Amino acid sequence: MAADMHEIAVCRELLGHLAVLASAHQVALARRVVLEIGPLSEVDPTRLIEAFSILRSQTVADRAALDVAALAPRMRCGECGCDFRPPGAGVCPECGQDRSVLMNGDGLELRFVEFAEHERPEGGPAGTRETSPGWKPRGGVPRE
């Protein structure tokens, strides 16, 4: 299975964001990257991991592992405001209305990056982890 343009575009943007984080923390390499992918994002996790393994060469993620987890969809009822995970067609479990709005599950989120300690400049804190909730590719998930 070859990574396609969709996952390659997402991966390139992720690598750019990792470079910004590494610069901000004055580190050279990321060790581990954890990304959550929503089931409605149209991003294939296997292809994204493949794209990452190809494109990470000579970047701050050159030796980093990419861990991908499922981002569970969440909805909010337009009638009563209840937040819930959709078991089916988005019908609110509290009031039974079907006027719900998708709050997440259609995108990606960078959960955290662990930077390699041995690559940190002298005097930097050990074991830095940068939490980046809310990072998403510019304009959402690029689609073809």
C-alpha positions in Angstrom: 0.0 0.0 0.0 1.5 3.3 -1.0 0.8 6.6 0.8 -1.3 8.8 -1.4 -1.4 12.6 -1.9 -3.9 13.2 0.9 -1.8 11.6 3.6 1.4 13.1 2.2 -0.1 16.6 2.4 -1.2 16.0 6.0 2.2 14.6 6.9 4.1 17.5 5.4 2.1 20.0 7.4 2.6 17.9 10.6 6.4 17.8 10.0 6.4 21.6 9.5 4.6 22.0 12.8 7.0 19.7 14.6 9.9 21.8 13.3 8.3 24.9 14.8 7.8 23.1 18.2 11.4 21.8 18.1 12.7 25.3 17.5 10.6 26.8 20.3 12.0 24.2 22.7 15.6 24.4 21.3 15.8 20.7 20.5 17.0 19.0 17.4 14.9 15.8 17.3 11.5 14.4 18.3 11.4 10.9 19.7 7.7 10.2 19.7 4.7 11.9 18.1 1.1 11.0 19.2 -1.7 11.9 16.8 -5.4 11.3 17.1 -7.4 10.7 13.9 -11.1 11.0 13.7 -13.0 8.3 11.8 -14.7 10.9 9.6 -11.4 12.6 8.7 -10.9 10.6 5.5 -7.3 10.0 6.6 -6.1 6.4 6.4 -3.9 5.9 9.6 -1.8 3.2 7.9 -1.1 5.4 4.9 -0.3 8.4 7.2 2.2 6.3 9.1 3.8 5.1 5.8 4.0 8.7 4.6 5.6 9.8 7.9 8.2 7.0 7.7 9.2 8.2 4.2 9.0 12.0 4.7 10.5 12.3 8.2 14.1 11.7 6.8 16.4 14.7 7.6 13.7 16.5 9.6 13.2 17.0 13.4 11.2 13.7 13.2 14.0 11.7 11.5 14.0 9.0 14.2 10.6 9.6 15.7 7.9 7.0 16.1 4.4 8.1 15.1 1.6 6.7 17.3 -1.9 7.0 15.9 -5.0 6.7 18.0 -8.7 6.9 17.2 -10.4 10.2 18.0 -13.9 9.4 19.1 -16.6 11.5 17.5 -18.6 13.8 19.7 -21.8 15.6 19.0 -23.8 18.4 20.7 -27.6 18.5 20.6 -28.9 21.7 19.1 -32.0 21.4 21.2 -30.8 20.8 24.7 -27.1 21.3 24.5 -26.2 17.8 25.6 -22.7 16.5 24.5 -22.6 12.9 23.5 -20.8 10.3 21.5 -23.0 9.2 18.6 -24.1 5.6 18.7 -26.0 5.9 15.5 -27.6 8.7 13.5 -26.9 11.5 15.9 -30.1 11.4 17.9 -29.7 13.0 21.3 -29.8 10.5 24.2 -31.3 13.1 26.5 -34.1 14.7 24.5 -34.4 12.4 21.5 -34.0 15.2 18.9 -32.0 14.7 15.8 -30.8 18.4 15.5 -27.2 17.5 16.6 -24.0 19.1 15.4 -20.7 17.2 15.0 -18.1 18.7 17.4 -15.1 16.5 16.6 -14.2 13.2 14.9 -13.7 14.6 11.4 -10.2 15.8 11.9 -6.8 15.2 13.4 -5.2 16.4 16.7 -1.6 16.4 17.8 -1.7 15.0 21.3 2.0 15.4 22.2 5.5 15.3 21.1 8.3 13.8 23.1 11.7 15.3 22.3 15.0 13.3 22.5 16.9 14.2 25.7 20.4 13.6 24.3 19.8 16.1 21.5 18.8 18.9 23.8 21.1 21.9 24.2 23.0 22.1 27.5 20.9 23.2 30.4 17.6 22.4 28.9 15.0 20.4 31.0 15.0 16.6 30.5 12.0 14.8 29.2 10.2 17.7 27.7 6.8 16.9 26.2 5.0 19.5 24.2 1.2 19.2 24.4 -0.4 20.6 21.3 -4.2 20.0 21.6 -6.1 21.6 18.8 -3.4 21.4 16.1 -5.0 20.6 12.8 -3.8 20.9 9.3 -4.4 24.4 7.9 -7.9 24.6 6.5 -8.8 21.3 8.1 -7.9 18.0 6.5 -7.0 18.5 2.9 -9.2 16.7 0.5 -8.6 15.9 -3.1 
